[in-house]
Amino acid sequence: MRVVTNLRGKDSGKITNLFLRCLANYPNRLPDTIELRIAGVDALIIEENRAIISLSSAGDEMRPVFFERLNRIFIRRSLDVMPRLLEDVMVLRETAKMLGDEYLGYLYGRLLGRKARNFSEYLNASAAWVAFHPVDKADADMLYQITKNKAYEARAKSLFEALKRNLWVGSNLEKAAKKLGRLNAGNEIQMGKLGAVPDPQQRKRLRAPEAS
């Protein structure tokens, strides 16, 4: 595998080394070339033999961020296009399997104090506890407690039951997609900016030749 980095600043060496360690410990097949950039935008571009991971900034908890990105690359290369919420649940679940309590703490901090303003935001936040449910039910309950909304939960109950299943099984994935479609929320659902598809101007910036 070829790894290209375009990082600047005093912590660039530290971030690069951490990313390389994450790659070394990642168990699944990835593209032949992985590019990591700090480019002022959170984005992910996946091509046949290359993936570009772009981050708007780099903070203290980068290991969970890197594993999320790598899992998103693997899942998008492995499966057909699917509703974003289903992809998020799969990404979070695979990352939870790999990082356990470290990832629990990261997600807990990311969700704490953030109240959903609508049903779509509630589903996005709930992806965390639903993803953890088959991995560790106690950890899932911790995340559930900070995202629960009884009124919204009643509406999403059937979808959650489908999302708790093994989504690598095609019939389970299809069932969950149908239940999400019935809620008529598929086009609204996002999970922060993780793996966002960049607009044309951002893609142009990301593809511009830069020193590595």
Buried (B, 14 or more C-beta within 10 A) or exposed (E): EEEBBBBEEEBBEEBBEBBBEBBEEBEEEBBEBBBBBBBEBBBBBBEEEBBBBBBEEBEEBBBBBBBBBBBBBBBBBEBEEBBBBBBBBBBBBBBBBBBBEBBBBBBBEBBEEEEBEEBBBBBBBBBBBBBBBBBBEEBBEBBBEBBBBEEBBEBBEBBBBBBBBEBEEEEBBEBBBEBBEEBEBBEBBBBEEBBBEBEEEBBEBBEEEEEE
